[in-house]
Amino acid sequence: MATIFGAQRFIIQLRHITKASSSGLLCRRQFAGLANEANATKEARLLLAGPDASGIVASFSHLLFSRGCGIVDCTSESSEMDAKVDKRGQHSRRMFFQRILFDYSNVSVEREIIEDEINDLCVRFGMESQLSWGGDKRRRIAIFVSKYDHCLWELLLRQRAGELDCEIAMAISNHEKLRHVADTFDIPYHVFPITKDNKLEQEEKQISLIEQHNVDLLVLARYMQILSPSFCSRFQNQIINIHHSFLPAFRGGSPYHKAHERGVKLVGATAHYATTELDEGPIIEQDIMRVSHRDDVKDLVRKGRTLEKTCLTNAVKAHLDDRIITHRSKCIVFAE
């Protein structure tokens, strides 16, 4: 019935636009917009994590099907996470991870009922879940920067091109240098000069601004400040940082100079969730590039920055697409 009414609405609007056109020709953009609206689907993403057991896939699939939902994509992983022994002397169980993308355009009940039923199944199987209803609102991002602009440009350009499904709410910096980049994209640019004496005070102001604008994700795009443990704890698994090396090598400043001195044959970049332990957060994305003795420091910097911006953007996209499950100190990242 909903599909019929949607089609009728489409036809009525189509006739209205046709009559309003002096030439009698329908504007291509208007037609495309109405056609997309008529054929639009509502997609939700469900992430599941817990001990492996028989019947998990069947149970959740049947639940969604019985409520009028259609499964668009389903990916699962089952693995022994580690060999640690728990307090009772038992080895850790095999873990199960799953991502379900489903269409709820023709759902037969209120969404709250589906949420409750998913929670009931999670209790039954000892699972943890995360459910995101597509179409509610786009997630809002705050980009933290200092003086390097390559990651900032990449994120803004990819978002404008429609490759990142989000709103960029603001850029936050400890320097004025990159304001012109934000101005190019009409993004608010907020500067919080930071010293040893005012660091915590400035962080509280940043947090207040972030919460005031309902920001969902913080992206450290070569932000050259170490966030305090209290800041990181407040936004668990909501801060993505790009590290200028293939962790754990060459930490700290001048990583490419150190790499050049050691005569490395690979340079890399690592995108990870920021935690209270510096550069020890769960790794989301990594990439590498071959180099040789022919490359000088400038070559390493240039190649490294290419890796950094691509690696960071891929990590942000994975987060926005709900393709990441964080378990202990690891990230399970589902393919696109």
FENUR-V976778 format. One record per residue. N is the residue number from 0. RES is the residue in one letter. PHI is phi in whole degrees, 0 to 359 (NA if undefined). Layout:
n=N res=RES phi=PHI
n=N res=RES phi=PHI
This chain:
n=0 res=M phi=NA
n=1 res=A phi=297
n=2 res=T phi=293
n=3 res=I phi=295
n=4 res=F phi=298
n=5 res=G phi=297
n=6 res=A phi=294
n=7 res=Q phi=297
n=8 res=R phi=298
n=9 res=F phi=299
n=10 res=I phi=294
n=11 res=I phi=297
n=12 res=Q phi=294
n=13 res=L phi=297
n=14 res=R phi=295
n=15 res=H phi=299
n=16 res=I phi=294
n=17 res=T phi=296
n=18 res=K phi=293
n=19 res=A phi=287
n=20 res=S phi=282
n=21 res=S phi=296
n=22 res=S phi=269
n=23 res=G phi=80
n=24 res=L phi=258
n=25 res=L phi=276
n=26 res=C phi=297
n=27 res=R phi=300
n=28 res=R phi=294
n=29 res=Q phi=295
n=30 res=F phi=297
n=31 res=A phi=297
n=32 res=G phi=296
n=33 res=L phi=291
n=34 res=A phi=296
n=35 res=N phi=296
n=36 res=E phi=295
n=37 res=A phi=292
n=38 res=N phi=262
n=39 res=A phi=295
n=40 res=T phi=246
n=41 res=K phi=252
n=42 res=E phi=246
n=43 res=A phi=237
n=44 res=R phi=235
n=45 res=L phi=241
n=46 res=L phi=251
n=47 res=L phi=230
n=48 res=A phi=212
n=49 res=G phi=170
n=50 res=P phi=298
n=51 res=D phi=291
n=52 res=A phi=199
n=53 res=S phi=290
n=54 res=G phi=95
n=55 res=I phi=295
n=56 res=V phi=299
n=57 res=A phi=297
n=58 res=S phi=294
n=59 res=F phi=289
n=60 res=S phi=296
n=61 res=H phi=294
n=62 res=L phi=302
n=63 res=L phi=295
n=64 res=F phi=298
n=65 res=S phi=293
n=66 res=R phi=258
n=67 res=G phi=86
n=68 res=C phi=268
n=69 res=G phi=248
n=70 res=I phi=283
n=71 res=V phi=270
n=72 res=D phi=206
n=73 res=C phi=216
n=74 res=T phi=230
n=75 res=S phi=222
n=76 res=E phi=225
n=77 res=S phi=228
n=78 res=S phi=206
n=79 res=E phi=276
n=80 res=M phi=293
n=81 res=D phi=195
n=82 res=A phi=251
n=83 res=K phi=292
n=84 res=V phi=253
n=85 res=D phi=279
n=86 res=K phi=296
n=87 res=R phi=269
n=88 res=G phi=84
n=89 res=Q phi=261
n=90 res=H phi=288
n=91 res=S phi=297
n=92 res=R phi=278
n=93 res=R phi=295
n=94 res=M phi=258
n=95 res=F phi=236
n=96 res=F phi=229
n=97 res=Q phi=214
n=98 res=R phi=236
n=99 res=I phi=243
n=100 res=L phi=256
n=101 res=F phi=227
n=102 res=D phi=266
n=103 res=Y phi=247
n=104 res=S phi=300
n=105 res=N phi=248
n=106 res=V phi=299
n=107 res=S phi=262
n=108 res=V phi=222
n=109 res=E phi=294
n=110 res=R phi=299
n=111 res=E phi=299
n=112 res=I phi=293
n=113 res=I phi=297
n=114 res=E phi=299
n=115 res=D phi=296
n=116 res=E phi=291
n=117 res=I phi=296
n=118 res=N phi=299
n=119 res=D phi=298
n=120 res=L phi=295
n=121 res=C phi=297
n=122 res=V phi=296
n=123 res=R phi=298
n=124 res=F phi=261
n=125 res=G phi=69
n=126 res=M phi=259
n=127 res=E phi=249
n=128 res=S phi=221
n=129 res=Q phi=220
n=130 res=L phi=241
n=131 res=S phi=240
n=132 res=W phi=273
n=133 res=G phi=294
n=134 res=G phi=93
n=135 res=D phi=291
n=136 res=K phi=198
n=137 res=R phi=281
n=138 res=R phi=289
n=139 res=R phi=251
n=140 res=I phi=243
n=141 res=A phi=244
n=142 res=I phi=257
n=143 res=F phi=263
n=144 res=V phi=222
n=145 res=S phi=236
n=146 res=K phi=239
n=147 res=Y phi=275
n=148 res=D phi=253
n=149 res=H phi=296
n=150 res=C phi=289
n=151 res=L phi=297
n=152 res=W phi=303
n=153 res=E phi=299
n=154 res=L phi=296
n=155 res=L phi=293
n=156 res=L phi=292
n=157 res=R phi=295
n=158 res=Q phi=292
n=159 res=R phi=295
n=160 res=A phi=283
n=161 res=G phi=86
n=162 res=E phi=276
n=163 res=L phi=243
n=164 res=D phi=277
n=165 res=C phi=196
n=166 res=E phi=249
n=167 res=I phi=268
n=168 res=A phi=286
n=169 res=M phi=188
n=170 res=A phi=243
n=171 res=I phi=238
n=172 res=S phi=216
n=173 res=N phi=256
n=174 res=H phi=219
n=175 res=E phi=278
n=176 res=K phi=306
n=177 res=L phi=259
n=178 res=R phi=300
n=179 res=H phi=297
n=180 res=V phi=292
n=181 res=A phi=297
n=182 res=D phi=298
n=183 res=T phi=301
n=184 res=F phi=252
n=185 res=D phi=57
n=186 res=I phi=257
n=187 res=P phi=303
n=188 res=Y phi=237
n=189 res=H phi=246
n=190 res=V phi=250
n=191 res=F phi=232
n=192 res=P phi=302
n=193 res=I phi=238
n=194 res=T phi=233
n=195 res=K phi=298
n=196 res=D phi=281
n=197 res=N phi=248
n=198 res=K phi=305
n=199 res=L phi=294
n=200 res=E phi=296
n=201 res=Q phi=292
n=202 res=E phi=296
n=203 res=E phi=297
n=204 res=K phi=293
n=205 res=Q phi=296
n=206 res=I phi=299
n=207 res=S phi=300
n=208 res=L phi=295
n=209 res=I phi=299
n=210 res=E phi=290
n=211 res=Q phi=298
n=212 res=H phi=259
n=213 res=N phi=52
n=214 res=V phi=282
n=215 res=D phi=261
n=216 res=L phi=217
n=217 res=L phi=252
n=218 res=V phi=242
n=219 res=L phi=271
n=220 res=A phi=266
n=221 res=R phi=62
n=222 res=Y phi=279
n=223 res=M phi=269
n=224 res=Q phi=226
n=225 res=I phi=272
n=226 res=L phi=288
n=227 res=S phi=291
n=228 res=P phi=304
n=229 res=S phi=294
n=230 res=F phi=295
n=231 res=C phi=297
n=232 res=S phi=295
n=233 res=R phi=289
n=234 res=F phi=233
n=235 res=Q phi=296
n=236 res=N phi=58
n=237 res=Q phi=236
n=238 res=I phi=235
n=239 res=I phi=251
n=240 res=N phi=244
n=241 res=I phi=254
n=242 res=H phi=255
n=243 res=H phi=278
n=244 res=S phi=189
n=245 res=F phi=276
n=246 res=L phi=307
n=247 res=P phi=260
n=248 res=A phi=279
n=249 res=F phi=54
n=250 res=R phi=283
n=251 res=G phi=84
n=252 res=G phi=282
n=253 res=S phi=51
n=254 res=P phi=294
n=255 res=Y phi=286
n=256 res=H phi=295
n=257 res=K phi=295
n=258 res=A phi=296
n=259 res=H phi=295
n=260 res=E phi=296
n=261 res=R phi=274
n=262 res=G phi=66
n=263 res=V phi=295
n=264 res=K phi=251
n=265 res=L phi=221
n=266 res=V phi=241
n=267 res=G phi=209
n=268 res=A phi=217
n=269 res=T phi=226
n=270 res=A phi=254
n=271 res=H phi=212
n=272 res=Y phi=285
n=273 res=A phi=281
n=274 res=T phi=231
n=275 res=T phi=293
n=276 res=E phi=265
n=277 res=L phi=303
n=278 res=D phi=58
n=279 res=E phi=244
n=280 res=G phi=288
n=281 res=P phi=304
n=282 res=I phi=277
n=283 res=I phi=263
n=284 res=E phi=213
n=285 res=Q phi=220
n=286 res=D phi=210
n=287 res=I phi=223
n=288 res=M phi=214
n=289 res=R phi=284
n=290 res=V phi=225
n=291 res=S phi=215
n=292 res=H phi=294
n=293 res=R phi=287
n=294 res=D phi=278
n=295 res=D phi=268
n=296 res=V phi=299
n=297 res=K phi=299
n=298 res=D phi=296
n=299 res=L phi=296
n=300 res=V phi=298
n=301 res=R phi=298
n=302 res=K phi=293
n=303 res=G phi=296
n=304 res=R phi=293
n=305 res=T phi=298
n=306 res=L phi=295
n=307 res=E phi=300
n=308 res=K phi=291
n=309 res=T phi=288
n=310 res=C phi=297
n=311 res=L phi=296
n=312 res=T phi=298
n=313 res=N phi=296
n=314 res=A phi=293
n=315 res=V phi=298
n=316 res=K phi=297
n=317 res=A phi=299
n=318 res=H phi=295
n=319 res=L phi=295
n=320 res=D phi=276
n=321 res=D phi=55
n=322 res=R phi=250
n=323 res=I phi=238
n=324 res=I phi=242
n=325 res=T phi=263
n=326 res=H phi=229
n=327 res=R phi=56
n=328 res=S phi=256
n=329 res=K phi=239
n=330 res=C phi=247
n=331 res=I phi=264
n=332 res=V phi=247
n=333 res=F phi=280
n=334 res=A phi=291
n=335 res=E phi=294
